[in-house]
Amino acid sequence: MDRKKKALIFIILLGVVSFFADMTHESARSINGPFMSMLGASALAVGLAGGLGEFVGYALRFITGYFVDRTKSYWLLTIIGYAINLFAVPLMAIAWNWQIAFALIIIERFGKAFKNPPRDVMLSFATNEVGRGKGFGLHKLIDQAGAVIGPLFVALVLFIKPNDYKLGYTFLLIPAIAAMIVLFISMAHYPEPTEMEEEKEIERPKKENSGILNKKFWIYSVFVTLTMMGFAHFMIISYHFSKNSIISDAMIPVIFAVAMVTEGISAFLIGRIYDKIGFKSLLLIPILAILTTPFVFAFGYTLAVVGMILWGIVLGIQDTVLRASIADLIPTSSRGKAYGLFNIFYGAAWLAGSTIMGALYDVSILYVVIFSIVLEALSIPFMTYLWRTAKS
């Protein structure tokens, strides 16, 4: 088998692992808010759980990524991370109070932080043969299919057994086990993933930033922090839907699946737009987020659906261009540090924003909307500065 075909099969195998993994944890993500509400959690507790989970899931990648580079234990770390990430979800079925559910949500995100860096490094070896964009794009496509099918599966369970969240979490043990089986098959066929990438002599510029992050990166970090603080987490949104009976509990995962479809489509399209117009495309994030918040926190079914479509579009843009743009800001000598700090800022901003939104929600929904719009608006001048000075 030639190297390119072997690499493509590896990407597909890891894509299938991610497919089942997303069926598991994205399904849980679609119902965690209403489930915690049913267990008696306040909006503050729900917002804190979502925000802290995202912070753990992003910020710890800085540490795990460094650990992966030092140990080269790609498979071991990936397996441990997936096991934690996946099996924390069905354990939600035995949570008898919201505090236990809170802890399991954080543990699940910890597993994600643990397994993503080694998995992505292994993918980078394979994409060297088939093309970076094509390889990661194929993996994302398979991955996102699981993020759509999983919530629909949970919705079916809730249609058959209304409000039986614990049954839904229990059924998620099936895709969790399937993901681990495919992961072990992948390891058996590709024990040394580094062999997929040929060692090539890379031409490097003679003069490059010596590890010092430039001014543009810090301005970019302010933009990311402000726009992520103002972007509502789905846990607080779904809490709102359930608490006010805007969308039935069984339909909430369906609406989430719709958002996942729009995320996948927007991620594909924005990547092409970014290649043509650069940093200007990032202005879509705060502009669309400003439109999103009033819709998702309104009290009408149609408005909620429109809001979730917009929410998915914003999430797709974030997942694609926020990371891609760092490569255009930072030279290779500082890029690892920059990505690590980016994940910390991204996660910390979502933690702070979600916690504040949860606290404000308990006082007035209007305050949540105002808080979001103000922060998104404040982020715009920072991105405007970046695209105006991008060629300087």
N, C-alpha and C positions, 0 to 999 in steps of 0.2 A: 504494500500500500504506500502511495507517495505521501510526502510530508503534508502537502496541502489538504488532501482528503482526510488524512489522519487528524489534522488540526480541526477541520470542519466537524468531524464526528464528535470530537471532544467538546467543542462549543455547543453542539446540539445536546449532548449528554448533560452538561452543566445547565443548559437551558431547561431541560426537562426537570432537573432537580429544583431549579428556581420556580418552575411552573407549579409543582406540587407544594413547594414552600410558600409561594404566594397564595395558593389556594388556602393554606392553613392560616398564616398570620394576617393576610389582608381580610379574610373572612372575619377573623376575630376583631380586627380594627373597625369593621363596619358595624359591630354590635356592642363593643366594649362600653360606649357611652350610655346607651339605654340599659345595659345590664347593671352597670354601677348605680344608675339612678334607681333601678328596681331594688337594689340592695340598700338603698337609703343614703347614697352619697350626695353631697351638695354639688352645685356647679363648680365651686372652687376646687373641690377634691377631684372632680372629673377633669377640669382644665389642668390641674397640677399633674395628674397622672399622664395625660397626653403630652404635656410639655416636658416633664422630667424624663419620660420615656424617650422622646426624640433627642433630648440632650445627651442621654446615656448612649443612644444609638449612633450619634454622630461624633460627639467629643472623644469617646474612648477609641475611635478609629486611629487617632493620632498615636496612641500608645500601642495598640495591637499591630498597626502598620509597621512601627519601629521594631516590634518584637518579631514580626514575620521576616523582616530584612536581616535581622541578626541570627535567627535560628534556622531559616529555610525549611521549617517544618510545615509545609503547605497543607498537606492532607490531614495531619493530626489536628492542627488548629481549625481547619475548615469543618472537620467532623464534630469536634467538640462544640464549635459555635452553632452549627446547625442543630445539634441535639438539644442544646439549651433553648435556642430560638423556637424550635418546633414543638417540643414537648411541654413547654410552659403553657401553650394554648389549650390543649385538652384538659390540663390541670385546673383551668378556670371552672370546669364542671363541678369541682368539689369546694369551690369558694363559698363559704356560708356568710361572709360579710364583705363589705366593700374594701376593707383594709387588705384582705388577702388578695382580692382581685387587683387592687392597686399594686401590690408587690409583684404579682405574676406578670403584669403589664411591663413593669420595669425589667424583670428578669428576661422576658422575651426580647426586649430591645437590646439588652446586654448581649444576648446571643447573636443578634444581628451585627452588633459592633465587632464581635469577636470573629465572625466567619466571613464578613465581606472583604476585608483587606487580603487575606490569603486566596480567597476565591478569585478576586479581581486580578491578582498578580498572575495566577495560573491562566486566566483568560487572556491576559496580555501576551503570554508566551504563544498561545494558539493564534491570536489575531495577528501576530507578526507574519504568519504565513498567508492568511486569507484577506488581510486588510483590516486596519483598526476599526474604521467606521462600520464596515460590513459585518465584522465579527461581533462587536459590541451591540450593533443594531439588531442582529439576528437573536442574540441572547436576550435583549430587552423585549423583542417581539414575543418570544416564547414565554418569558417571565410575565409579561403583562396579560397574556391570555389567562394565566392562573389567577391574576388579580381580578379578572372579570367573572370567570366561572365560579370561583370560590364563594364570593358573596351571594351569587344567585343560588348556589347550593344551600347556603344557610337560610336564605329567604324561603326556599321551598320547605325546609324543615319547620320554619316558624309559621308558614301557611297551614301546614298539616297539624302542628302542635303549637298553637298561639302562646306566646310569652315563655315557651320552654327553651330558654337560652342555654341551659345546662345540657340539654339533648343536642343542641347545635354544636356546642364546644366538644362534646363527646364524639360526634361524628367526624370532627376535624382530626381525630387521631388517625383516620384512614389515609388522607394525603400526607400526613406527617411521616407515617411509616413508609409510604411509597417513595417519598423524597430521600429518606435515608437508604433505602434499598438501591435506588439508582445511583446515589452518591458512592456507595461501596462498590458497585459495578464499575463506575468511572475510575475509581482508584485502582481496581484490579487490572484494568486495561491500560491505564496511564500512570504507573507508579512513579515515573520521573517526568513530570510535566515540563521541566526545564529543557528537555531534549527537543521540544517542538520549536524552539527559537534558536536559529543559527546565530553563532557569535560573529558579528560583523564589526568591522572597524568603522566607527561613526566619526564623521567629520565634525569637529566642534569648533566653534568660534574661538579665536585666540583670546579675545577680551570679553569677559562676561561678568556680570554681577557676582561678587564673591560671597554670596549668601545673605546679603543685606536686602531686606524687602523694601521696595521703593514706595514713594509717596502715593502713587496711584493705587497700590494694593491696599493701603490703609483707608483711603477714600472709598474704595470698592467695599471694604469690610464694613464701613459705616452704612453704606447703602444696603448691603445684605442684612445687617443687624436690624435696621429700621423696617425694611420691607417684610422680614420674617416675623418680627414682633407684632406687626399689624395683620398678619395672615392667620385667620382662624383655623384651629386644628379641628379635624372631623369629629373628635370625641365631644367637644363642646357644641358643635353644630348638631350632631345626632342627639345629644342630650336635649337640646332645644326642640328638635322635631318631636321627640318622644314625650317630653314633659308637657308640651302644649297640644299634643294630639294633632299635629300638623300633617304628619305622615305616620301611617300605622307601623308598628314595630316590625312586622313582616316585610314591609315595603322599603324600610330604611336600607337594608343591604342591597336591594335592587337599585335604588338611587345611587348608592356608593359605586356599584358596578358600572352604571352609566358614566359616572365621573371618571372611572378608570379607563373607559373607552376613549373619552375625550382627552384624557391625559396622554394616552398612547399616540393618538392622532396629532395632537398639538406638539408633542415632543419631536415627532418626525418632521413636521412642517417647519417648526421654529429653527431646527438645526440648519435647514437649507436657507432660511431667511437670514440667520446669523452669519452664515458664510458670505452673504451678499452685502449686508448693511452693518455688520459688526455690533458695537455696543448700543446703537440706537434701538435694537430689538429688545434690550433689557428694560426699556421704559414701559414695555407692555405689562411687566409684572405689577408695578404699583398702580398703573392706570386701570387694569382689569380687576385688581384686588379691591380698589375703591368701589367699583361697580358690584363686585361679588358680595361684600359684607351686608349691605342693606337687603339683598335678595335672600341670602341664607338665614338671616335673622328676622325675616318678615313672618307673617302669620297665614300666608296662603299657600296652598299646595303647588299651584303653577309657579308662583314666585320662587318657592323652594327648589323646584326642579331646574328652573333657569339658573338659579344661584349655584347649584351643584355642577351644572355644565360649565359655568364660568370658573368655578373652583377647580375643576379638573384641568381646564385649559391652563390656568395659572400654575398649577402643580407641574404640568408637563413642561412648561417653559422653565420653571425653576430647576427641574431635574436635568435639563439639557444645557441651557446656555450659562447658568450660574457657574457650572464647573468648567465648561469649555472656555469661557472668557478668561479664566485664571491663566491658561496657557499662553494667551496673548498679552497678558500683563507681566508675567514673571518668567525670567530666563530659566533654563533647565537646572542650573546650579542651586536655585532656591525653590524650585517648584514643589518638592516634597514637603518642605516646611510650610509653604503657602497653602497647600491642600489640607495639611493637618490643622493649621490655624483656621482655615475656612470652615472646616467641619465643626470646630469648637464654637466659632461665632454663630454658625447656622443653628446648631443645637441649643446653645445658650439663649439665643434670641427667641426661639420657639418656646423654650421653657418659660422665660420671663413673660412673653406675650400671652401664652395660654393661661398661666397662673393669674395674671392681671385680668384677663378677660373673664375667667371663671369668677373672680372676686367681684368684678363689676356687674356680671350677669345677675348675681344674687341681690344686687341693688336695683339695677335697671338695665334692660336690654339696650335702650337708647345709648347708654354710656359705652357699651361694647362697640356699637357701630361708630360712634364719634371717635373713640380711642383708635380703632382700626384705620379710619379714614385719615385722621391727623398724622399718624405715623407713616402711612403710605405716601401721603403728600409731602412730608418732610424728606423722604428718601429721594424724591425726583431730582432736586438740584444736584445731589452728589453724582447721580448717574449722568445727568446732563453735562456736568463738568468733565466726566471721563470720556464720553464720546466726542466732545469737542476738542479734547487734548490727546486723543488716541494716537494720532499720527505724529505727535511732537516728540 
